[in-house]
């Protein structure tokens, strides 16, 4: 479907101001899905507020912590 084609991906995300990010830190998955806006050009208009979740599996059970 083109998800591995960098040209298609660049065109699709051209008008999107933010897309969610997931990163793995040791055994924890951090899912960042909201960043507030500001007028600070140095921060590329990102604000200081955010919403994220931590996903972790313990004893074969997955848990999610919403921050």
PDB file of N, CA, C and O in Angstrom:
ATOM      1  N   UNK A   1       0.807  -1.195   0.000  1.00  0.00           N
ATOM      2  CA  UNK A   1       0.000   0.000   0.000  1.00  0.00           C
ATOM      3  C   UNK A   1       0.852   1.262   0.000  1.00  0.00           C
ATOM      4  O   UNK A   1       0.313   2.368  -0.020  1.00  0.00           O
ATOM      5  N   UNK A   2       2.167   1.115   0.021  1.00  0.00           N
ATOM      6  CA  UNK A   2       3.029   2.284  -0.050  1.00  0.00           C
ATOM      7  C   UNK A   2       3.536   2.803   1.274  1.00  0.00           C
ATOM      8  O   UNK A   2       4.195   3.842   1.312  1.00  0.00           O
ATOM      9  N   UNK A   3       3.243   2.102   2.376  1.00  0.00           N
ATOM     10  CA  UNK A   3       3.679   2.590   3.691  1.00  0.00           C
ATOM     11  C   UNK A   3       5.185   2.526   3.863  1.00  0.00           C
ATOM     12  O   UNK A   3       5.728   3.156   4.771  1.00  0.00           O
ATOM     13  N   UNK A   4       5.865   1.785   3.016  1.00  0.00           N
ATOM     14  CA  UNK A   4       7.326   1.726   3.090  1.00  0.00           C
ATOM     15  C   UNK A   4       7.969   2.636   2.042  1.00  0.00           C
ATOM     16  O   UNK A   4       9.193   2.651   1.919  1.00  0.00           O
ATOM     17  N   UNK A   5       7.179   3.388   1.293  1.00  0.00           N
ATOM     18  CA  UNK A   5       7.684   4.312   0.286  1.00  0.00           C
ATOM     19  C   UNK A   5       7.818   5.698   0.916  1.00  0.00           C
ATOM     20  O   UNK A   5       6.812   6.338   1.225  1.00  0.00           O
ATOM     21  N   UNK A   6       9.054   6.166   1.108  1.00  0.00           N
ATOM     22  CA  UNK A   6       9.309   7.447   1.778  1.00  0.00           C
ATOM     23  C   UNK A   6       8.665   8.622   1.054  1.00  0.00           C
ATOM     24  O   UNK A   6       8.208   9.561   1.706  1.00  0.00           O
ATOM     25  N   UNK A   7       8.617   8.596  -0.275  1.00  0.00           N
ATOM     26  CA  UNK A   7       7.998   9.698  -1.026  1.00  0.00           C
ATOM     27  C   UNK A   7       6.509   9.810  -0.728  1.00  0.00           C
ATOM     28  O   UNK A   7       5.988  10.908  -0.532  1.00  0.00           O
ATOM     29  N   UNK A   8       5.828   8.668  -0.694  1.00  0.00           N
ATOM     30  CA  UNK A   8       4.396   8.669  -0.394  1.00  0.00           C
ATOM     31  C   UNK A   8       4.159   9.145   1.035  1.00  0.00           C
ATOM     32  O   UNK A   8       3.250   9.937   1.284  1.00  0.00           O
ATOM     33  N   UNK A   9       4.974   8.665   1.976  1.00  0.00           N
ATOM     34  CA  UNK A   9       4.815   9.079   3.370  1.00  0.00           C
ATOM     35  C   UNK A   9       5.017  10.585   3.541  1.00  0.00           C
ATOM     36  O   UNK A   9       4.268  11.219   4.285  1.00  0.00           O
ATOM     37  N   UNK A  10       5.997  11.161   2.880  1.00  0.00           N
ATOM     38  CA  UNK A  10       6.240  12.601   2.969  1.00  0.00           C
ATOM     39  C   UNK A  10       5.045  13.395   2.438  1.00  0.00           C
ATOM     40  O   UNK A  10       4.664  14.407   3.027  1.00  0.00           O
ATOM     41  N   UNK A  11       4.457  12.944   1.337  1.00  0.00           N
ATOM     42  CA  UNK A  11       3.298  13.631   0.770  1.00  0.00           C
ATOM     43  C   UNK A  11       2.099  13.523   1.709  1.00  0.00           C
ATOM     44  O   UNK A  11       1.389  14.507   1.918  1.00  0.00           O
ATOM     45  N   UNK A  12       1.868  12.339   2.276  1.00  0.00           N
ATOM     46  CA  UNK A  12       0.725  12.135   3.161  1.00  0.00           C
ATOM     47  C   UNK A  12       0.821  12.959   4.440  1.00  0.00           C
ATOM     48  O   UNK A  12      -0.195  13.455   4.926  1.00  0.00           O
ATOM     49  N   UNK A  13       2.018  13.114   4.994  1.00  0.00           N
ATOM     50  CA  UNK A  13       2.136  13.855   6.255  1.00  0.00           C
ATOM     51  C   UNK A  13       2.451  15.336   6.044  1.00  0.00           C
ATOM     52  O   UNK A  13       2.732  16.050   7.007  1.00  0.00           O
ATOM     53  N   UNK A  14       2.408  15.794   4.812  1.00  0.00           N
ATOM     54  CA  UNK A  14       2.739  17.177   4.492  1.00  0.00           C
ATOM     55  C   UNK A  14       1.857  18.179   5.231  1.00  0.00           C
ATOM     56  O   UNK A  14       2.372  19.176   5.737  1.00  0.00           O
ATOM     57  N   UNK A  15       0.547  17.949   5.309  1.00  0.00           N
ATOM     58  CA  UNK A  15      -0.377  18.882   5.950  1.00  0.00           C
ATOM     59  C   UNK A  15      -0.697  18.526   7.398  1.00  0.00           C
ATOM     60  O   UNK A  15      -1.553  19.163   8.011  1.00  0.00           O
ATOM     61  N   UNK A  16      -0.037  17.536   7.946  1.00  0.00           N
ATOM     62  CA  UNK A  16      -0.285  17.118   9.325  1.00  0.00           C
ATOM     63  C   UNK A  16       0.687  17.853  10.238  1.00  0.00           C
ATOM     64  O   UNK A  16       1.900  17.789  10.044  1.00  0.00           O
ATOM     65  N   UNK A  17       0.145  18.555  11.240  1.00  0.00           N
ATOM     66  CA  UNK A  17       0.991  19.323  12.138  1.00  0.00           C
ATOM     67  C   UNK A  17       1.657  18.448  13.201  1.00  0.00           C
ATOM     68  O   UNK A  17       2.749  18.775  13.667  1.00  0.00           O
ATOM     69  N   UNK A  18       1.030  17.364  13.582  1.00  0.00           N
ATOM     70  CA  UNK A  18       1.597  16.484  14.597  1.00  0.00           C
ATOM     71  C   UNK A  18       1.091  15.073  14.365  1.00  0.00           C
ATOM     72  O   UNK A  18      -0.066  14.876  13.994  1.00  0.00           O
ATOM     73  N   UNK A  19       1.946  14.102  14.579  1.00  0.00           N
ATOM     74  CA  UNK A  19       1.518  12.716  14.554  1.00  0.00           C
ATOM     75  C   UNK A  19       2.080  12.037  15.789  1.00  0.00           C
ATOM     76  O   UNK A  19       3.130  12.430  16.297  1.00  0.00           O
ATOM     77  N   UNK A  20       1.393  11.033  16.266  1.00  0.00           N
ATOM     78  CA  UNK A  20       1.783  10.373  17.510  1.00  0.00           C
ATOM     79  C   UNK A  20       3.146   9.700  17.377  1.00  0.00           C
ATOM     80  O   UNK A  20       3.588   9.333  16.288  1.00  0.00           O
ATOM     81  N   UNK A  21       3.789   9.557  18.527  1.00  0.00           N
ATOM     82  CA  UNK A  21       5.141   8.993  18.581  1.00  0.00           C
ATOM     83  C   UNK A  21       5.150   7.888  19.627  1.00  0.00           C
ATOM     84  O   UNK A  21       4.584   8.047  20.708  1.00  0.00           O
ATOM     85  N   UNK A  22       5.782   6.783  19.311  1.00  0.00           N
ATOM     86  CA  UNK A  22       5.969   5.724  20.296  1.00  0.00           C
ATOM     87  C   UNK A  22       7.457   5.397  20.363  1.00  0.00           C
ATOM     88  O   UNK A  22       8.116   5.228  19.337  1.00  0.00           O
ATOM     89  N   UNK A  23       7.971   5.312  21.579  1.00  0.00           N
ATOM     90  CA  UNK A  23       9.368   4.924  21.738  1.00  0.00           C
ATOM     91  C   UNK A  23       9.464   3.878  22.841  1.00  0.00           C
ATOM     92  O   UNK A  23       8.589   3.781  23.701  1.00  0.00           O
ATOM     93  N   UNK A  24      10.508   3.121  22.804  1.00  0.00           N
ATOM     94  CA  UNK A  24      10.732   2.051  23.772  1.00  0.00           C
ATOM     95  C   UNK A  24      11.897   2.451  24.664  1.00  0.00           C
ATOM     96  O   UNK A  24      12.999   2.712  24.181  1.00  0.00           O
ATOM     97  N   UNK A  25      11.647   2.498  25.969  1.00  0.00           N
ATOM     98  CA  UNK A  25      12.688   2.784  26.948  1.00  0.00           C
ATOM     99  C   UNK A  25      12.738   1.592  27.893  1.00  0.00           C
ATOM    100  O   UNK A  25      11.856   1.398  28.730  1.00  0.00           O
ATOM    101  N   UNK A  26      13.789   0.803  27.736  1.00  0.00           N
ATOM    102  CA  UNK A  26      13.940  -0.467  28.439  1.00  0.00           C
ATOM    103  C   UNK A  26      12.705  -1.330  28.187  1.00  0.00           C
ATOM    104  O   UNK A  26      12.467  -1.725  27.046  1.00  0.00           O
ATOM    105  N   UNK A  27      11.912  -1.634  29.217  1.00  0.00           N
ATOM    106  CA  UNK A  27      10.750  -2.500  29.045  1.00  0.00           C
ATOM    107  C   UNK A  27       9.454  -1.708  28.876  1.00  0.00           C
ATOM    108  O   UNK A  27       8.377  -2.303  28.830  1.00  0.00           O
ATOM    109  N   UNK A  28       9.533  -0.409  28.785  1.00  0.00           N
ATOM    110  CA  UNK A  28       8.349   0.442  28.745  1.00  0.00           C
ATOM    111  C   UNK A  28       8.156   1.072  27.373  1.00  0.00           C
ATOM    112  O   UNK A  28       9.104   1.587  26.781  1.00  0.00           O
ATOM    113  N   UNK A  29       6.924   1.029  26.871  1.00  0.00           N
ATOM    114  CA  UNK A  29       6.576   1.729  25.642  1.00  0.00           C
ATOM    115  C   UNK A  29       5.936   3.055  26.043  1.00  0.00           C
ATOM    116  O   UNK A  29       4.972   3.076  26.808  1.00  0.00           O
ATOM    117  N   UNK A  30       6.466   4.146  25.535  1.00  0.00           N
ATOM    118  CA  UNK A  30       5.933   5.473  25.795  1.00  0.00           C
ATOM    119  C   UNK A  30       5.208   5.922  24.534  1.00  0.00           C
ATOM    120  O   UNK A  30       5.801   5.969  23.456  1.00  0.00           O
ATOM    121  N   UNK A  31       3.933   6.253  24.668  1.00  0.00           N
ATOM    122  CA  UNK A  31       3.110   6.672  23.540  1.00  0.00           C
ATOM    123  C   UNK A  31       2.714   8.123  23.771  1.00  0.00           C
ATOM    124  O   UNK A  31       1.911   8.414  24.658  1.00  0.00           O
ATOM    125  N   UNK A  32       3.268   9.031  22.982  1.00  0.00           N
ATOM    126  CA  UNK A  32       2.996  10.462  23.082  1.00  0.00           C
ATOM    127  C   UNK A  32       1.992  10.820  21.994  1.00  0.00           C
ATOM    128  O   UNK A  32       2.276  10.663  20.807  1.00  0.00           O
ATOM    129  N   UNK A  33       0.814  11.304  22.400  1.00  0.00           N
ATOM    130  CA  UNK A  33      -0.229  11.532  21.411  1.00  0.00           C
ATOM    131  C   UNK A  33      -0.809  12.934  21.382  1.00  0.00           C
ATOM    132  O   UNK A  33      -1.648  13.218  20.527  1.00  0.00           O
ATOM    133  N   UNK A  34      -0.401  13.827  22.280  1.00  0.00           N
ATOM    134  CA  UNK A  34      -0.858  15.224  22.244  1.00  0.00           C
ATOM    135  C   UNK A  34       0.284  16.115  22.718  1.00  0.00           C
ATOM    136  O   UNK A  34       0.916  15.830  23.736  1.00  0.00           O
ATOM    137  N   UNK A  35       0.548  17.187  21.987  1.00  0.00           N
ATOM    138  CA  UNK A  35       1.457  18.244  22.435  1.00  0.00           C
ATOM    139  C   UNK A  35       0.729  19.560  22.210  1.00  0.00           C
ATOM    140  O   UNK A  35       0.191  19.801  21.129  1.00  0.00           O
ATOM    141  N   UNK A  36       0.711  20.410  23.231  1.00  0.00           N
ATOM    142  CA  UNK A  36       0.015  21.690  23.086  1.00  0.00           C
ATOM    143  C   UNK A  36       0.778  22.628  22.159  1.00  0.00           C
ATOM    144  O   UNK A  36       1.939  22.382  21.832  1.00  0.00           O
ATOM    145  N   UNK A  37       0.123  23.693  21.743  1.00  0.00           N
ATOM    146  CA  UNK A  37       0.715  24.682  20.838  1.00  0.00           C
ATOM    147  C   UNK A  37       1.142  25.920  21.613  1.00  0.00           C
ATOM    148  O   UNK A  37       0.586  26.228  22.667  1.00  0.00           O
ATOM    149  N   UNK A  38       2.120  26.617  21.089  1.00  0.00           N
ATOM    150  CA  UNK A  38       2.559  27.882  21.667  1.00  0.00           C
ATOM    151  C   UNK A  38       2.979  28.821  20.545  1.00  0.00           C
ATOM    152  O   UNK A  38       2.962  28.449  19.372  1.00  0.00           O
ATOM    153  N   UNK A  39       3.350  30.020  20.908  1.00  0.00           N
ATOM    154  CA  UNK A  39       3.844  30.979  19.910  1.00  0.00           C
ATOM    155  C   UNK A  39       5.372  30.974  19.846  1.00  0.00           C
ATOM    156  O   UNK A  39       5.957  31.806  19.152  1.00  0.00           O
ATOM    157  N   UNK A  40       6.021  30.065  20.550  1.00  0.00           N
ATOM    158  CA  UNK A  40       7.481  29.990  20.607  1.00  0.00           C
ATOM    159  C   UNK A  40       8.031  29.343  19.334  1.00  0.00           C
ATOM    160  O   UNK A  40       7.906  28.135  19.131  1.00  0.00           O
ATOM    161  N   UNK A  41       8.632  30.159  18.494  1.00  0.00           N
ATOM    162  CA  UNK A  41       9.171  29.645  17.227  1.00  0.00           C
ATOM    163  C   UNK A  41      10.372  28.728  17.438  1.00  0.00           C
ATOM    164  O   UNK A  41      10.599  27.818  16.641  1.00  0.00           O
ATOM    165  N   UNK A  42      11.143  28.956  18.501  1.00  0.00           N
ATOM    166  CA  UNK A  42      12.308  28.098  18.771  1.00  0.00           C
ATOM    167  C   UNK A  42      11.873  26.659  19.061  1.00  0.00           C
ATOM    168  O   UNK A  42      12.611  25.716  18.775  1.00  0.00           O
ATOM    169  N   UNK A  43      10.697  26.497  19.619  1.00  0.00           N
ATOM    170  CA  UNK A  43      10.164  25.164  19.912  1.00  0.00           C
ATOM    171  C   UNK A  43       9.335  24.638  18.754  1.00  0.00           C
ATOM    172  O   UNK A  43       8.678  23.605  18.883  1.00  0.00           O
ATOM    173  N   UNK A  44       9.356  25.336  17.621  1.00  0.00           N
ATOM    174  CA  UNK A  44       8.536  25.000  16.446  1.00  0.00           C
ATOM    175  C   UNK A  44       7.061  24.977  16.818  1.00  0.00           C
ATOM    176  O   UNK A  44       6.295  24.136  16.348  1.00  0.00           O
ATOM    177  N   UNK A  45       6.675  25.937  17.686  1.00  0.00           N
ATOM    178  CA  UNK A  45       5.303  26.183  18.133  1.00  0.00           C
ATOM    179  C   UNK A  45       4.741  25.083  19.033  1.00  0.00           C
ATOM    180  O   UNK A  45       3.532  25.039  19.260  1.00  0.00           O
ATOM    181  N   UNK A  46       5.589  24.199  19.547  1.00  0.00           N
ATOM    182  CA  UNK A  46       5.129  23.193  20.513  1.00  0.00           C
ATOM    183  C   UNK A  46       5.008  23.854  21.880  1.00  0.00           C
ATOM    184  O   UNK A  46       5.788  24.743  22.223  1.00  0.00           O
ATOM    185  N   UNK A  47       4.038  23.419  22.646  1.00  0.00           N
ATOM    186  CA  UNK A  47       3.833  23.946  23.989  1.00  0.00           C
ATOM    187  C   UNK A  47       4.482  23.055  25.035  1.00  0.00           C
ATOM    188  O   UNK A  47       5.164  22.081  24.715  1.00  0.00           O
ATOM    189  N   UNK A  48       4.255  23.410  26.280  1.00  0.00           N
ATOM    190  CA  UNK A  48       4.867  22.644  27.371  1.00  0.00           C
ATOM    191  C   UNK A  48       3.945  21.546  27.900  1.00  0.00           C
ATOM    192  O   UNK A  48       4.376  20.725  28.709  1.00  0.00           O
ATOM    193  N   UNK A  49       2.698  21.514  27.464  1.00  0.00           N
ATOM    194  CA  UNK A  49       1.761  20.480  27.912  1.00  0.00           C
ATOM    195  C   UNK A  49       1.753  19.313  26.934  1.00  0.00           C
ATOM    196  O   UNK A  49       1.954  19.492  25.733  1.00  0.00           O
ATOM    197  N   UNK A  50       1.519  18.126  27.461  1.00  0.00           N
ATOM    198  CA  UNK A  50       1.469  16.938  26.617  1.00  0.00           C
ATOM    199  C   UNK A  50       0.580  15.894  27.266  1.00  0.00           C
ATOM    200  O   UNK A  50       0.257  15.985  28.450  1.00  0.00           O
ATOM    201  N   UNK A  51       0.189  14.902  26.481  1.00  0.00           N
ATOM    202  CA  UNK A  51      -0.526  13.741  26.994  1.00  0.00           C
ATOM    203  C   UNK A  51       0.184  12.508  26.485  1.00  0.00           C
ATOM    204  O   UNK A  51       0.547  12.428  25.311  1.00  0.00           O
ATOM    205  N   UNK A  52       0.379  11.555  27.362  1.00  0.00           N
ATOM    206  CA  UNK A  52       1.087  10.342  26.977  1.00  0.00           C
ATOM    207  C   UNK A  52       0.570   9.154  27.776  1.00  0.00           C
ATOM    208  O   UNK A  52      -0.171   9.303  28.748  1.00  0.00           O
ATOM    209  N   UNK A  53       0.975   7.994  27.345  1.00  0.00           N
ATOM    210  CA  UNK A  53       0.652   6.749  28.038  1.00  0.00           C
ATOM    211  C   UNK A  53       1.909   5.904  28.124  1.00  0.00           C
ATOM    212  O   UNK A  53       2.771   5.953  27.246  1.00  0.00           O
ATOM    213  N   UNK A  54       2.000   5.135  29.188  1.00  0.00           N
ATOM    214  CA  UNK A  54       3.083   4.170  29.355  1.00  0.00           C
ATOM    215  C   UNK A  54       2.450   2.784  29.287  1.00  0.00           C
ATOM    216  O   UNK A  54       1.506   2.483  30.016  1.00  0.00           O
ATOM    217  N   UNK A  55       2.974   1.960  28.416  1.00  0.00           N
ATOM    218  CA  UNK A  55       2.465   0.601  28.247  1.00  0.00           C
ATOM    219  C   UNK A  55       3.541  -0.366  28.725  1.00  0.00           C
ATOM    220  O   UNK A  55       4.693  -0.284  28.297  1.00  0.00           O
ATOM    221  N   UNK A  56       3.164  -1.280  29.612  1.00  0.00           N
ATOM    222  CA  UNK A  56       4.134  -2.211  30.184  1.00  0.00           C
ATOM    223  C   UNK A  56       3.471  -3.572  30.369  1.00  0.00           C
ATOM    224  O   UNK A  56       2.292  -3.659  30.712  1.00  0.00           O
ATOM    225  N   UNK A  57       4.231  -4.618  30.142  1.00  0.00           N
ATOM    226  CA  UNK A  57       3.751  -5.981  30.361  1.00  0.00           C
ATOM    227  C   UNK A  57       4.447  -6.546  31.587  1.00  0.00           C
ATOM    228  O   UNK A  57       5.675  -6.544  31.676  1.00  0.00           O
ATOM    229  N   UNK A  58       3.641  -7.034  32.540  1.00  0.00           N
ATOM    230  CA  UNK A  58       4.159  -7.620  33.770  1.00  0.00           C
ATOM    231  C   UNK A  58       3.437  -8.934  34.005  1.00  0.00           C
ATOM    232  O   UNK A  58       2.207  -8.984  34.013  1.00  0.00           O
ATOM    233  N   UNK A  59       4.196  -9.984  34.193  1.00  0.00           N
ATOM    234  CA  UNK A  59       3.652 -11.324  34.387  1.00  0.00           C
ATOM    235  C   UNK A  59       2.616 -11.671  33.307  1.00  0.00           C
ATOM    236  O   UNK A  59       1.523 -12.153  33.605  1.00  0.00           O
ATOM    237  N   UNK A  60       2.988 -11.416  32.057  1.00  0.00           N
ATOM    238  CA  UNK A  60       2.179 -11.725  30.872  1.00  0.00           C
ATOM    239  C   UNK A  60       0.859 -10.959  30.804  1.00  0.00           C
ATOM    240  O   UNK A  60      -0.043 -11.344  30.061  1.00  0.00           O
ATOM    241  N   UNK A  61       0.741  -9.875  31.577  1.00  0.00           N
ATOM    242  CA  UNK A  61      -0.450  -9.031  31.521  1.00  0.00           C
ATOM    243  C   UNK A  61      -0.019  -7.621  31.163  1.00  0.00           C
ATOM    244  O   UNK A  61       0.897  -7.067  31.770  1.00  0.00           O
ATOM    245  N   UNK A  62      -0.688  -7.045  30.170  1.00  0.00           N
ATOM    246  CA  UNK A  62      -0.343  -5.716  29.717  1.00  0.00           C
ATOM    247  C   UNK A  62      -1.149  -4.681  30.488  1.00  0.00           C
ATOM    248  O   UNK A  62      -2.352  -4.839  30.696  1.00  0.00           O
ATOM    249  N   UNK A  63      -0.470  -3.624  30.905  1.00  0.00           N
ATOM    250  CA  UNK A  63      -1.116  -2.523  31.584  1.00  0.00           C
ATOM    251  C   UNK A  63      -0.790  -1.218  30.884  1.00  0.00           C
ATOM    252  O   UNK A  63       0.251  -1.082  30.241  1.00  0.00           O
ATOM    253  N   UNK A  64      -1.704  -0.253  31.019  1.00  0.00           N
ATOM    254  CA  UNK A  64      -1.481   1.058  30.419  1.00  0.00           C
ATOM    255  C   UNK A  64      -1.722   2.119  31.488  1.00  0.00           C
ATOM    256  O   UNK A  64      -2.718   2.076  32.209  1.00  0.00           O
ATOM    257  N   UNK A  65      -0.806   3.060  31.576  1.00  0.00           N
ATOM    258  CA  UNK A  65      -0.899   4.169  32.504  1.00  0.00           C
ATOM    259  C   UNK A  65      -1.052   5.435  31.674  1.00  0.00           C
ATOM    260  O   UNK A  65      -0.171   5.768  30.882  1.00  0.00           O
ATOM    261  N   UNK A  66      -2.159   6.138  31.847  1.00  0.00           N
ATOM    262  CA  UNK A  66      -2.410   7.369  31.095  1.00  0.00           C
ATOM    263  C   UNK A  66      -1.947   8.532  31.943  1.00  0.00           C
ATOM    264  O   UNK A  66      -2.386   8.700  33.081  1.00  0.00           O
ATOM    265  N   UNK A  67      -1.051   9.340  31.380  1.00  0.00           N
ATOM    266  CA  UNK A  67      -0.497  10.478  32.114  1.00  0.00           C
ATOM    267  C   UNK A  67      -1.078  11.770  31.599  1.00  0.00           C
ATOM    268  O   UNK A  67      -0.733  12.843  32.094  1.00  0.00           O
TER     269      UNK A  67
END
